[in-house]
């Protein structure tokens, strides 16, 4: 133990604290440049989000011979309710020439195409985004809108199709890093002020979290540019929230234990060393659980999901390093005054025994079995709300919390043209079988028309206009029928892709990822808990409580999405993301509690240890839960439904974990099961020496070396 104590003292020694601070200052100086360039390193192209082995992905790669893989078609639709006039037709025709002269328009602009009812015109503009991704799409969209503004009065205009939706997505994600950073920081500041009731102390965890974020972004940037790690707007945004939320959680636990030890040790350096020695293993175990859970995402078939795993893991590792080295150094450098006006002086009273959580623990101890059974039943009932969750994917129209121009334009296109116009089903095949493939595709129900094949490099390229909107279930059914038809052409090696096929493949890949990753995450978390608590029964019960919390959170969230917010569905990756975040992060609070219970059970028995554990950790865990829930709730401010749903569901789940599951359900289980909780370890044989209705006297001062 003495060796572990000396290791814990390294970040907070009289000399070493200054070395730690200097090293982190250097790290920040080195990180500023790469961190600032992370947005430019993001890959938001379609392939970076898609299943790597999906047929639609293969089609995207194969069509590079016919057009740039960076090309995104924009659909321009003009409408006049009482009919398009010759002047309208001529004005739009003149604009087509201007569209074709824009930078990045490498192929011919098609149009104007009149609708059969004579009330609308359509123009197809192939935008080559190059390496610029969404940024270029946004710029071209602005230029197209400026040109279209010079049109006859009464002729409405909308920019839709893949290019229009990409432009609106770019606008929705514009400045996301800064928005999430400032919003998350504001949430953390407010909660830390309420928690510490100190005008100064909150600065130290916030500075440590900010430093951790810069360093994590720099590491992720290097991995993206040097190791081909896929980083997109989604993973970069979640990185900000995760580092601030989880990092502040670890800070709260450490500061709480440090404050305890300051009352027992006159020397603040020794107090911090003891705090690190006791709380460090729980913090490391919690962080390791999150890292392991995130790395399980590497098993995903979805490129975007697989890329999130390492990004999130890097964020947690760096946050751990900062909170276990930089924060302790800052705290001991500042001294006790940083807690002003509630300075924990040596020998001062510890109010744990009279805290709200101590009283709650005593109330639960009266009827622990009734408490945990009732709580479990209520959570199970809330889980039934999952039956209403439609996580089969979001259509383009359902992807935004508002109604951007691309959504309005899609409705106009659907009203006057075949619903799939501008976003066709794409088929590639061997060139010599192109006629047979075209015939097979033309006979498919749901295909309105098929283009003449284009030949290049031994391959044929065909486009089929669908009668259903590209993001509808009808279009997905058409994709299945089309694939069956073209696959049956002998020697064609035909593949079907396009917008509807991408949505279909994404939905199926997400469903498969759920079946593969969720059991693996559970197994990994169970193993870590078994090693940490040296028990088999306790880990099983803890994982069961978190799974129950996940079900309740998703069930309640589903009702909120549908009945309060009016969301029509959920992204197909939502259950997996919420599960991984809640199990990996939610188990943190059980680790914080149970490691303290395990520690106290060795001295006082399990029932007493349970009451001491909930009394000692209740306040800090509740504060940590509020921080994490608040930071994830920041995602709900994004005008993108998928982000809002993740933020709401995870925030709700974290609150359930901290307020209901950890404080009530787990504590009641501890009290009811008692020492048998630690089976099969020796601690399961230790009988409780004290009655349940009394807390033990304040422990005497302990030295680190003797611990």
ZATORVO-241795 format. One line per field, with one value per residue (C-alpha): residue number from 0; residue in one letter; x, y, z. Coordinates in nm, 3 decimals. Example, Ala and Ser with C-alpha at 12.3 -4.5 7.8 and 13.67 -1.06 7.14 Angstrom:
BEGIN
k: (0  1)
r: (A  S)
x: (1.230  1.367)
y: (-0.450  -0.106)
z: (0.780  0.714)
# end
This chain:
BEGIN
k: (0  1  2  3  4  5  6  7  8  9  10  11  12  13  14  15  16  17  18  19  20  21  22  23  24  25  26  27  28  29  30  31  32  33  34  35  36  37  38  39  40  41  42  43  44  45  46  47  48  49  50  51  52  53  54  55  56  57  58  59  60  61  62  63  64  65  66  67  68  69  70  71  72  73  74  75  76  77  78  79  80  81  82  83  84  85  86  87  88  89  90  91  92  93  94  95  96  97  98  99  100  101  102  103  104  105  106  107  108  109  110  111  112  113  114  115  116  117  118  119  120  121  122  123  124  125  126  127  128  129  130  131  132  133  134  135  136  137  138  139  140  141  142  143  144  145  146  147  148  149  150  151  152  153  154  155  156  157  158  159  160  161  162  163  164  165  166  167  168  169  170  171  172  173  174  175  176  177  178  179  180  181  182  183  184  185  186  187  188  189  190  191  192  193  194  195  196  197  198  199  200  201  202  203  204  205  206  207  208  209  210  211  212  213  214  215  216  217  218  219  220  221  222  223  224  225  226  227  228  229  230  231  232  233  234  235  236  237  238  239  240  241  242  243  244  245  246  247  248  249  250  251  252  253  254  255  256  257  258  259  260  261  262  263  264  265  266  267  268  269  270  271  272  273  274  275  276  277  278  279  280  281  282  283  284  285  286  287  288  289  290  291  292  293  294  295  296  297  298  299  300  301  302  303  304  305  306  307  308  309  310  311  312  313  314  315  316  317  318  319  320  321  322  323  324  325  326  327  328  329  330  331  332  333  334  335  336  337  338  339  340  341  342  343  344  345  346  347  348  349  350  351  352  353  354  355  356  357  358  359  360  361  362  363  364  365  366  367  368  369  370  371  372  373  374  375  376  377  378  379  380  381  382  383  384  385  386  387  388  389  390  391  392  393  394  395  396  397  398  399  400  401  402  403  404  405  406  407  408  409  410  411  412  413  414  415  416  417  418  419  420  421  422  423  424  425  426  427  428  429  430  431  432  433  434  435  436  437  438  439  440  441  442  443  444  445  446  447  448  449  450  451  452  453  454  455  456  457  458  459  460  461  462  463  464  465  466  467  468  469  470  471  472  473  474  475  476  477  478  479  480  481  482  483  484  485  486  487  488  489  490  491  492  493  494  495  496  497  498  499  500  501  502  503  504  505  506  507  508  509  510  511  512  513  514  515  516  517  518  519  520  521  522  523  524  525  526  527  528  529  530  531  532  533  534  535  536  537  538  539  540  541  542  543  544  545  546  547  548  549  550  551  552  553  554  555  556  557  558  559  560  561  562  563  564  565  566  567  568  569  570  571  572  573  574  575  576  577  578  579  580  581  582  583  584  585  586  587  588  589  590  591  592  593  594  595  596  597  598  599  600  601  602  603  604  605  606  607  608  609  610  611  612  613  614  615  616  617  618  619  620  621  622  623  624  625  626  627  628  629  630  631  632  633  634  635  636  637  638  639  640  641  642  643  644  645  646  647  648  649  650  651  652  653  654  655  656  657  658  659  660  661  662  663  664  665  666  667  668  669  670  671  672  673  674  675  676  677  678  679  680  681  682  683  684  685  686  687  688  689  690  691  692  693  694  695  696  697  698  699  700  701  702  703  704  705  706)
r: (X  X  X  X  X  X  X  X  X  X  X  X  X  X  X  X  X  X  X  X  X  X  X  X  X  X  X  X  X  X  X  X  X  X  X  X  X  X  X  X  X  X  X  X  X  X  X  X  X  X  X  X  X  X  X  X  X  X  X  X  X  X  X  X  X  X  X  X  X  X  X  X  X  X  X  X  X  X  X  X  X  X  X  X  X  X  X  X  X  X  X  X  X  X  X  X  X  X  X  X  X  X  X  X  X  X  X  X  X  X  X  X  X  X  X  X  X  X  X  X  X  X  X  X  X  X  X  X  X  X  X  X  X  X  X  X  X  X  X  X  X  X  X  X  X  X  X  X  X  X  X  X  X  X  X  X  X  X  X  X  X  X  X  X  X  X  X  X  X  X  X  X  X  X  X  X  X  X  X  X  X  X  X  X  X  X  X  X  X  X  X  X  X  X  X  X  X  X  X  X  X  X  X  X  X  X  X  X  X  X  X  X  X  X  X  X  X  X  X  X  X  X  X  X  X  X  X  X  X  X  X  X  X  X  X  X  X  X  X  X  X  X  X  X  X  X  X  X  X  X  X  X  X  X  X  X  X  X  X  X  X  X  X  X  X  X  X  X  X  X  X  X  X  X  X  X  X  X  X  X  X  X  X  X  X  X  X  X  X  X  X  X  X  X  X  X  X  X  X  X  X  X  X  X  X  X  X  X  X  X  X  X  X  X  X  X  X  X  X  X  X  X  X  X  X  X  X  X  X  X  X  X  X  X  X  X  X  X  X  X  X  X  X  X  X  X  X  X  X  X  X  X  X  X  X  X  X  X  X  X  X  X  X  X  X  X  X  X  X  X  X  X  X  X  X  X  X  X  X  X  X  X  X  X  X  X  X  X  X  X  X  X  X  X  X  X  X  X  X  X  X  X  X  X  X  X  X  X  X  X  X  X  X  X  X  X  X  X  X  X  X  X  X  X  X  X  X  X  X  X  X  X  X  X  X  X  X  X  X  X  X  X  X  X  X  X  X  X  X  X  X  X  X  X  X  X  X  X  X  X  X  X  X  X  X  X  X  X  X  X  X  X  X  X  X  X  X  X  X  X  X  X  X  X  X  X  X  X  X  X  X  X  X  X  X  X  X  X  X  X  X  X  X  X  X  X  X  X  X  X  X  X  X  X  X  X  X  X  X  X  X  X  X  X  X  X  X  X  X  X  X  X  X  X  X  X  X  X  X  X  X  X  X  X  X  X  X  X  X  X  X  X  X  X  X  X  X  X  X  X  X  X  X  X  X  X  X  X  X  X  X  X  X  X  X  X  X  X  X  X  X  X  X  X  X  X  X  X  X  X  X  X  X  X  X  X  X  X  X  X  X  X  X  X  X  X  X  X  X  X  X  X  X  X  X  X  X  X  X  X  X  X  X  X  X  X  X  X  X  X  X  X  X  X  X  X  X  X  X  X  X  X  X  X  X  X  X  X  X  X  X  X  X  X  X  X  X  X  X  X  X  X  X  X  X  X  X  X  X  X  X  X  X  X  X  X  X  X  X  X  X  X  X  X  X  X  X  X  X  X  X  X  X  X  X  X  X  X  X  X  X  X  X  X  X  X  X)
x: (0.000  0.290  0.397  0.048  0.054  0.379  0.238  -0.074  0.146  0.327  0.084  0.061  0.411  0.568  0.792  0.618  0.297  0.489  0.637  0.287  0.156  0.447  0.395  0.028  0.108  0.339  0.069  -0.182  0.066  0.133  -0.238  -0.381  -0.290  -0.405  -0.720  -0.815  -0.778  -1.000  -1.304  -1.104  -1.004  -1.365  -1.493  -1.863  -1.887  -2.154  -1.907  -1.773  -2.119  -2.223  -2.179  -1.839  -1.953  -2.302  -2.413  -2.490  -2.135  -1.995  -2.209  -2.073  -1.720  -1.800  -1.968  -1.643  -1.575  -1.885  -1.877  -1.671  -1.748  -1.760  -2.045  -2.379  -2.676  -2.887  -3.249  -3.381  -3.758  -3.959  -4.336  -4.626  -4.963  -5.161  -4.917  -4.568  -4.562  -4.335  -4.151  -4.088  -3.957  -3.722  -3.593  -3.506  -3.347  -3.123  -3.023  -2.919  -2.622  -2.517  -2.543  -2.315  -2.046  -2.018  -1.701  -1.732  -2.003  -1.807  -2.092  -2.387  -2.673  -3.000  -3.319  -3.548  -3.772  -4.146  -4.390  -4.683  -4.930  -4.747  -4.708  -4.340  -3.993  -3.701  -3.325  -3.057  -2.720  -2.433  -2.215  -1.863  -1.767  -1.410  -1.219  -1.424  -1.727  -2.019  -1.840  -1.825  -2.185  -2.294  -2.103  -2.246  -2.594  -2.560  -2.443  -2.734  -2.982  -2.834  -2.878  -3.230  -3.330  -3.342  -3.666  -4.012  -4.237  -4.470  -4.240  -4.129  -3.793  -3.656  -3.323  -3.366  -3.240  -2.915  -2.737  -3.013  -3.028  -2.647  -2.650  -2.913  -2.715  -2.402  -2.591  -2.728  -2.378  -2.208  -2.007  -2.117  -1.785  -1.801  -2.172  -2.137  -1.818  -1.970  -2.301  -2.136  -1.905  -2.201  -2.383  -2.073  -2.013  -2.371  -2.378  -2.030  -2.130  -2.438  -2.239  -1.938  -2.099  -1.757  -1.679  -1.338  -1.330  -1.537  -1.258  -1.018  -1.238  -1.344  -0.985  -0.888  -1.181  -1.094  -0.730  -0.840  -1.066  -0.788  -0.549  -0.810  -0.898  -0.530  -0.484  -0.797  -0.672  -0.341  -0.516  -0.747  -0.462  -0.196  -0.385  -0.696  -0.936  -1.278  -1.399  -1.724  -1.942  -2.129  -1.824  -1.653  -1.963  -2.003  -1.631  -1.685  -1.984  -1.819  -1.492  -1.668  -1.933  -1.726  -1.419  -1.618  -1.772  -1.425  -1.330  -1.633  -1.550  -1.187  -1.267  -1.528  -1.278  -1.007  -1.240  -1.300  -0.928  -0.854  -1.052  -0.835  -0.492  -0.325  -0.096  -0.294  -0.035  -0.088  -0.465  -0.458  -0.231  -0.472  -0.770  -0.602  -0.506  -0.867  -1.069  -0.819  -0.901  -1.274  -1.212  -0.975  -1.219  -1.503  -1.300  -1.179  -1.537  -1.632  -1.325  -1.393  -1.757  -1.666  -1.407  -1.676  -1.813  -1.520  -1.729  -1.993  -2.051  -2.155  -1.847  -1.980  -2.050  -1.715  -1.531  -1.705  -1.556  -1.187  -1.277  -1.478  -1.216  -0.941  -1.155  -1.209  -0.842  -0.724  -0.995  -0.877  -0.516  -0.612  -0.834  -0.582  -0.275  -0.354  -0.651  -0.473  -0.174  -0.394  -0.582  -0.272  -0.106  -0.407  -0.447  -0.749  -0.854  -0.993  -1.289  -1.384  -1.624  -1.669  -1.306  -1.256  -1.013  -0.818  -1.033  -1.355  -1.680  -1.789  -2.161  -2.196  -2.385  -2.660  -2.677  -2.991  -2.849  -2.778  -3.143  -3.257  -3.038  -3.196  -3.545  -3.461  -3.312  -3.655  -3.801  -3.526  -3.697  -4.022  -3.818  -3.618  -3.909  -4.133  -3.858  -3.778  -4.145  -4.187  -3.875  -3.994  -4.331  -4.159  -3.961  -4.283  -4.266  -3.997  -4.274  -4.375  -4.021  -3.991  -3.613  -3.622  -3.447  -3.540  -3.652  -3.493  -3.808  -3.794  -3.422  -3.458  -3.636  -3.759  -3.865  -3.563  -3.590  -3.481  -3.781  -4.023  -3.866  -3.899  -4.272  -4.303  -4.114  -4.335  -4.648  -4.551  -4.295  -4.236  -4.149  -3.807  -3.702  -3.359  -3.244  -3.265  -3.194  -2.847  -2.744  -2.395  -2.328  -2.096  -2.121  -2.206  -2.519  -2.641  -2.946  -3.063  -3.013  -3.206  -3.494  -3.497  -3.492  -3.769  -4.000  -3.965  -4.274  -4.205  -3.966  -4.113  -3.841  -3.485  -3.211  -3.005  -2.688  -2.359  -2.052  -1.702  -1.421  -1.623  -1.909  -2.257  -2.433  -2.812  -3.052  -3.406  -3.654  -3.878  -4.244  -4.205  -4.009  -3.653  -3.685  -4.018  -4.080  -4.216  -3.881  -3.698  -3.928  -3.855  -3.481  -3.529  -3.731  -3.478  -3.188  -3.364  -3.432  -3.086  -2.901  -3.089  -2.941  -2.677  -2.319  -2.419  -2.273  -2.521  -2.541  -2.815  -2.751  -2.855  -3.026  -3.302  -3.058  -2.827  -3.111  -3.213  -2.858  -2.802  -3.118  -3.023  -2.662  -2.773  -3.008  -2.726  -2.489  -2.742  -2.747  -2.368  -2.243  -2.495  -2.412  -2.039  -2.066  -2.258  -1.994  -1.706  -1.870  -1.955  -1.592  -1.455  -1.698  -1.614  -1.242  -1.300  -1.541  -1.398  -1.751  -1.982  -2.323  -2.272  -2.166  -2.464  -2.705  -2.538  -2.548  -2.912  -2.999  -2.831  -3.005  -3.334  -3.246  -3.169  -3.505  -3.690  -3.497  -3.565  -3.927  -3.994  -3.791  -4.000  -4.315  -4.150  -4.032  -4.373  -4.621  -4.433  -4.181  -4.369  -4.078  -4.206  -3.940  -3.589  -3.254  -3.172  -2.853  -3.032  -3.084  -2.720  -2.577  -2.805  -2.727  -2.350  -2.350  -2.587  -2.429  -2.072  -2.140  -2.426  -2.218  -1.976  -2.211  -2.251  -1.872  -1.839  -2.092  -1.993  -1.619  -1.694  -1.938  -1.674  -1.414  -1.640  -1.776  -1.431  -1.448  -1.817  -1.994  -2.202  -2.521  -2.330  -2.105  -2.410  -2.540  -2.198  -2.148  -2.474  -2.424  -2.065  -2.119  -2.482  -2.418  -2.120  -2.282  -2.599  -2.390  -2.194  -2.517  -2.653  -2.333  -2.336  -2.709  -2.675  -2.389  -2.567  -2.887  -2.690  -2.717  -3.092  -3.033  -2.909  -3.164  -3.097  -3.340  -3.080  -2.864  -3.163  -3.285  -2.945  -2.910  -3.256  -3.244  -2.895  -2.968  -3.288  -3.111  -2.829  -3.080  -3.260  -2.926  -2.817  -3.146  -3.341  -3.123  -2.806  -2.952  -3.265  -3.252  -2.885  -2.883  -3.196  -3.039  -2.724  -2.925  -3.151  -2.886  -2.619  -2.283  -2.399  -2.365  -1.989  -2.017  -1.788  -1.519  -1.417  -1.607  -1.929  -1.841  -1.802  -2.099  -2.233  -2.106  -2.330  -2.707  -2.858  -3.000  -2.673  -2.382  -2.035  -1.842  -1.614  -1.303  -0.975  -0.704  -0.528  -0.180  -0.123  0.168  -0.034  -0.336)
y: (0.000  0.230  0.202  0.297  0.586  0.721  0.697  0.888  1.161  1.234  1.496  1.683  1.684  2.008  2.013  1.772  1.981  2.257  2.005  1.871  2.223  2.306  1.989  2.068  2.425  2.285  2.037  2.319  2.525  2.229  2.139  2.477  2.448  2.089  2.136  2.443  2.246  1.955  2.092  2.093  1.730  1.612  1.378  1.437  1.267  1.002  0.712  0.821  0.767  0.451  0.080  -0.010  -0.332  -0.222  -0.249  0.124  0.199  -0.023  0.165  0.499  0.372  0.225  0.541  0.736  0.647  0.838  1.132  1.253  1.073  1.422  1.526  1.601  1.689  1.984  2.008  2.357  2.378  2.681  2.695  2.921  2.812  2.934  2.789  2.857  3.143  3.171  3.451  3.215  2.948  3.192  3.343  3.003  2.893  3.202  3.118  2.765  2.912  3.104  2.793  2.606  2.875  2.843  2.696  2.322  2.262  2.021  1.852  1.982  2.147  1.982  2.182  2.353  2.045  2.133  1.934  1.759  1.987  2.295  2.453  2.387  2.377  2.167  2.220  1.966  2.115  1.866  2.026  1.891  1.959  1.834  1.815  2.096  1.882  2.065  2.399  2.404  2.284  2.571  2.825  2.691  2.692  3.059  3.141  2.947  3.134  3.469  3.382  3.246  3.565  3.739  3.573  3.696  3.812  3.541  3.255  3.075  2.900  2.624  2.441  2.074  1.729  1.588  1.919  2.119  1.890  1.895  2.276  2.291  2.035  2.245  2.546  2.345  2.226  2.561  2.659  2.348  2.311  2.663  2.643  2.314  2.428  2.751  2.588  2.296  2.535  2.747  2.440  2.323  2.669  2.699  2.353  2.389  2.723  2.563  2.261  2.431  2.764  2.915  3.203  3.055  2.676  2.613  2.760  2.473  2.186  2.408  2.493  2.127  2.022  2.293  2.184  1.821  1.915  2.100  1.809  1.551  1.746  1.767  1.390  1.319  1.557  1.372  1.036  1.167  1.302  1.041  0.721  0.749  0.779  0.886  1.200  1.372  1.647  1.401  1.250  1.589  1.734  1.440  1.465  1.817  1.713  1.393  1.552  1.833  1.608  1.305  1.512  1.730  1.416  1.286  1.629  1.636  1.297  1.391  1.731  1.576  1.321  1.588  1.803  1.505  1.448  1.816  1.776  1.479  1.601  1.926  1.912  1.970  1.776  1.469  1.520  1.523  1.221  1.030  1.150  1.029  0.703  0.635  0.787  0.731  0.361  0.438  0.721  0.506  0.214  0.444  0.592  0.250  0.129  0.419  0.368  -0.004  0.063  0.320  0.092  -0.173  0.058  -0.055  -0.367  -0.155  -0.191  0.175  0.386  0.682  0.465  0.287  0.619  0.754  0.480  0.584  0.955  0.917  0.687  0.942  1.210  1.000  0.899  1.260  1.375  1.111  1.224  1.588  1.523  1.293  1.512  1.873  1.922  1.785  2.006  2.315  2.237  2.198  2.501  2.715  2.574  2.566  2.924  2.814  2.659  2.999  3.073  2.708  2.621  2.263  2.327  2.056  1.893  2.062  1.869  1.648  1.690  1.362  1.204  1.467  1.507  1.460  1.140  0.999  1.053  0.898  0.595  0.548  0.572  0.307  0.084  0.053  -0.148  -0.209  -0.497  -0.309  -0.010  -0.190  -0.401  -0.094  0.105  -0.179  -0.223  0.149  0.154  -0.157  0.008  0.316  0.089  -0.010  0.327  0.175  -0.008  0.325  0.409  0.409  0.384  0.281  0.593  0.952  1.079  1.398  1.587  1.441  1.511  1.877  2.020  2.305  2.328  2.434  2.524  2.178  2.020  2.272  2.213  1.836  1.880  2.098  1.841  1.560  1.762  1.821  1.556  1.185  1.176  1.027  1.288  1.435  1.147  0.836  0.472  0.408  0.079  -0.017  -0.335  -0.494  -0.295  -0.592  -0.668  -0.307  -0.360  -0.661  -0.475  -0.174  -0.401  -0.571  -0.238  -0.092  -0.378  -0.317  -0.190  0.160  0.263  0.542  0.562  0.442  0.641  0.521  0.347  0.538  0.325  0.376  0.138  -0.174  -0.061  0.066  0.335  0.363  0.581  0.481  0.750  0.616  0.694  0.724  0.983  0.869  0.855  0.673  0.308  0.265  0.371  0.126  -0.154  -0.051  -0.083  -0.442  -0.527  -0.357  -0.542  -0.873  -0.796  -0.673  -0.937  -1.199  -1.081  -1.342  -1.211  -0.853  -0.832  -0.550  -0.345  -0.101  0.209  0.573  0.775  0.530  0.239  0.432  0.487  0.123  -0.010  0.231  0.113  -0.254  -0.198  -0.011  -0.294  -0.544  -0.327  -0.323  -0.704  -0.732  -0.442  -0.430  -0.781  -0.712  -0.386  -0.568  -0.841  -0.591  -0.381  -0.694  -0.810  -0.473  -0.460  -0.817  -0.734  -0.408  -0.539  -0.894  -1.028  -1.196  -1.118  -0.742  -0.678  -0.870  -0.670  -0.337  -0.406  -0.512  -0.182  0.021  -0.179  -0.114  0.255  0.249  0.094  0.350  0.640  0.527  0.453  0.794  0.964  0.796  0.943  1.286  1.272  1.181  1.360  1.670  1.748  1.611  1.409  1.157  0.894  0.828  0.777  0.408  0.449  0.609  0.290  0.189  0.533  0.580  0.230  0.269  0.612  0.517  0.182  0.310  0.645  0.534  0.255  0.529  0.631  0.275  0.245  0.566  0.437  0.072  0.126  0.341  0.080  -0.191  0.018  0.083  -0.274  -0.404  -0.203  -0.176  -0.457  -0.430  -0.282  -0.009  0.034  0.088  0.367  0.531  0.498  0.666  0.938  1.011  0.996  1.105  1.475  1.448  1.182  1.389  1.692  1.481  1.351  1.702  1.808  1.514  1.543  1.917  1.884  1.616  1.821  2.087  1.857  1.915  2.276  2.157  2.194  1.831  1.569  1.291  1.512  1.637  1.282  1.160  1.458  1.424  1.045  1.039  1.336  1.172  0.839  0.999  1.172  0.844  0.677  0.933  1.017  0.691  0.394  0.470  0.641  0.429  0.103  0.011  0.124  -0.081  -0.387  -0.339  -0.322  -0.616  -0.856  -0.746  -0.927  -1.188  -0.914  -0.975  -1.346  -1.535  -1.313  -1.338  -1.017  -1.217  -1.402  -1.082  -1.030  -0.681  -0.568  -0.262  -0.207  -0.056  0.259  0.414  0.560  0.493  0.769  0.987  0.793  0.909  1.064  0.809  0.832  0.749  0.517  0.314  0.280)
z: (0.000  0.069  -0.297  -0.414  -0.170  -0.307  -0.661  -0.555  -0.406  -0.735  -0.877  -0.548  -0.399  -0.286  -0.594  -0.831  -0.838  -1.019  -1.264  -1.338  -1.398  -1.629  -1.833  -1.885  -1.988  -2.253  -2.358  -2.406  -2.607  -2.835  -2.865  -2.964  -3.333  -3.398  -3.187  -3.388  -3.712  -3.608  -3.793  -4.117  -4.061  -4.035  -4.304  -4.354  -4.693  -4.737  -4.732  -4.392  -4.241  -4.427  -4.354  -4.497  -4.670  -4.776  -5.139  -5.152  -5.039  -5.316  -5.567  -5.447  -5.503  -5.844  -5.975  -5.934  -6.301  -6.411  -6.175  -5.885  -5.556  -5.407  -5.637  -5.472  -5.695  -5.592  -5.703  -5.777  -5.796  -5.912  -5.860  -5.958  -5.823  -6.128  -6.383  -6.515  -6.771  -7.078  -6.896  -6.603  -6.841  -7.012  -6.685  -6.541  -6.869  -6.857  -6.499  -6.596  -6.783  -6.471  -6.255  -6.493  -6.459  -6.080  -5.934  -5.872  -6.136  -6.356  -6.540  -6.737  -6.552  -6.651  -6.695  -6.673  -6.666  -6.661  -6.452  -6.616  -6.443  -6.577  -6.233  -6.159  -6.313  -6.199  -6.249  -6.151  -6.054  -5.992  -5.721  -5.682  -5.321  -5.363  -5.035  -4.885  -4.796  -4.638  -4.638  -5.019  -5.048  -4.826  -5.037  -5.366  -5.216  -5.123  -5.476  -5.630  -5.410  -5.516  -5.882  -5.827  -5.647  -5.988  -6.098  -6.197  -5.916  -5.785  -5.889  -5.573  -5.544  -5.322  -5.304  -5.218  -5.313  -5.167  -5.223  -5.054  -4.753  -4.728  -4.733  -4.458  -4.255  -4.296  -4.166  -3.873  -3.778  -3.843  -3.539  -3.353  -3.170  -3.030  -2.947  -2.763  -2.587  -2.454  -2.367  -2.188  -2.002  -1.892  -1.760  -1.572  -1.420  -1.292  -1.136  -0.983  -0.830  -0.677  -0.561  -0.408  -0.313  -0.372  -0.610  -0.694  -0.661  -0.976  -1.186  -1.121  -1.254  -1.545  -1.636  -1.610  -1.834  -2.088  -2.098  -2.137  -2.428  -2.612  -2.563  -2.667  -2.982  -3.071  -3.029  -3.234  -3.506  -3.525  -3.543  -3.816  -4.028  -3.955  -3.874  -4.097  -3.802  -3.930  -3.752  -3.848  -3.706  -3.489  -3.316  -3.280  -3.114  -2.876  -2.788  -2.650  -2.441  -2.319  -2.205  -2.021  -1.868  -1.769  -1.680  -1.443  -1.288  -1.202  -1.067  -0.838  -0.691  -0.629  -0.478  -0.247  -0.115  -0.088  0.122  0.353  0.397  0.462  0.785  0.881  0.769  0.856  0.552  0.231  0.027  0.242  0.228  -0.153  -0.167  0.053  -0.154  -0.473  -0.308  -0.207  -0.491  -0.773  -0.824  -0.849  -1.096  -1.304  -1.298  -1.405  -1.687  -1.796  -1.813  -2.039  -2.257  -2.290  -2.373  -2.637  -2.796  -2.837  -3.108  -3.324  -3.389  -3.565  -3.937  -3.962  -4.038  -3.838  -3.532  -3.559  -3.581  -3.269  -3.051  -3.065  -3.060  -2.739  -2.586  -2.649  -2.484  -2.169  -2.139  -2.165  -1.922  -1.672  -1.703  -1.649  -1.348  -1.179  -1.238  -1.333  -1.101  -0.789  -0.866  -0.902  -0.580  -0.364  -0.526  -0.435  -0.085  0.145  0.070  -0.267  -0.080  0.070  0.229  0.344  0.414  0.542  0.829  1.007  1.275  1.163  1.177  0.890  0.831  0.640  0.930  0.915  0.539  0.331  0.187  0.532  0.620  0.293  0.362  0.706  0.558  0.297  0.569  0.735  0.443  0.186  0.005  -0.045  -0.166  -0.431  -0.554  -0.591  -0.765  -1.005  -1.096  -1.168  -1.387  -1.571  -1.630  -1.771  -2.002  -2.178  -2.352  -2.574  -2.756  -2.911  -3.025  -3.404  -3.445  -3.810  -3.931  -4.000  -4.338  -4.465  -4.368  -4.014  -3.962  -3.863  -3.562  -3.782  -4.148  -4.358  -4.725  -4.841  -4.664  -4.818  -5.158  -5.125  -5.062  -5.374  -5.584  -5.453  -5.543  -5.909  -6.010  -5.949  -5.579  -5.643  -5.899  -5.837  -5.616  -5.835  -5.767  -5.915  -6.073  -6.194  -6.388  -6.642  -6.964  -7.187  -6.987  -6.966  -7.195  -6.994  -6.666  -6.797  -6.901  -6.561  -6.377  -6.594  -6.499  -6.123  -5.946  -5.812  -6.093  -6.308  -6.574  -6.641  -6.812  -7.106  -6.979  -6.968  -7.034  -6.890  -6.796  -6.866  -6.639  -6.716  -6.511  -6.501  -6.305  -6.215  -6.109  -5.832  -5.786  -5.408  -5.211  -5.159  -4.779  -4.770  -4.687  -5.038  -5.186  -4.958  -5.075  -5.433  -5.362  -5.244  -5.554  -5.782  -5.623  -5.663  -6.029  -6.133  -5.929  -6.129  -6.465  -6.556  -6.580  -6.497  -6.144  -6.095  -5.777  -5.673  -5.466  -5.442  -5.171  -5.080  -5.079  -4.845  -4.598  -4.618  -4.570  -4.281  -4.106  -4.142  -4.038  -3.726  -3.633  -3.674  -3.469  -3.185  -3.177  -3.181  -2.969  -2.683  -2.552  -2.586  -2.388  -2.114  -2.095  -2.080  -1.808  -1.610  -1.624  -1.509  -1.217  -1.115  -1.107  -0.921  -0.655  -0.637  -0.657  -0.905  -0.759  -0.711  -1.076  -1.210  -0.995  -1.082  -1.456  -1.424  -1.254  -1.527  -1.802  -1.624  -1.610  -1.985  -2.062  -1.850  -2.001  -2.357  -2.277  -2.123  -2.396  -2.665  -2.514  -2.488  -2.850  -2.985  -2.761  -2.642  -2.916  -3.216  -3.356  -3.610  -3.547  -3.423  -3.586  -3.625  -3.421  -3.123  -2.912  -2.949  -2.869  -2.569  -2.443  -2.471  -2.309  -2.028  -1.947  -1.970  -1.801  -1.576  -1.429  -1.318  -1.040  -0.924  -0.920  -0.719  -0.468  -0.454  -0.419  -0.114  0.018  -0.043  0.142  0.441  0.449  0.537  0.860  0.946  0.758  0.443  0.588  0.770  0.467  0.249  0.473  0.501  0.126  0.030  0.291  0.181  -0.195  -0.233  -0.273  -0.506  -0.725  -0.757  -0.856  -1.104  -1.253  -1.292  -1.469  -1.709  -1.773  -1.828  -2.074  -2.276  -2.270  -2.458  -2.761  -2.753  -2.858  -3.198  -3.481  -3.577  -3.447  -3.407  -3.183  -2.984  -2.923  -2.803  -2.571  -2.419  -2.374  -2.221  -1.993  -1.870  -1.821  -1.622  -1.393  -1.336  -1.259  -1.003  -0.831  -0.851  -0.944  -0.751  -0.445  -0.399  -0.592  -0.538  -0.176  -0.104  -0.268  -0.060  0.261  0.174  0.045  0.290  0.300  0.047  -0.215  -0.219  -0.299  -0.353  -0.191  0.175  0.247  0.198  0.521  0.727  0.958  1.030  1.373  1.410  1.410  1.097  1.251  1.365  1.173  1.320  1.487  1.274  1.179  1.333  1.119  0.903  0.756  0.392  0.460  0.704  0.476)
# end
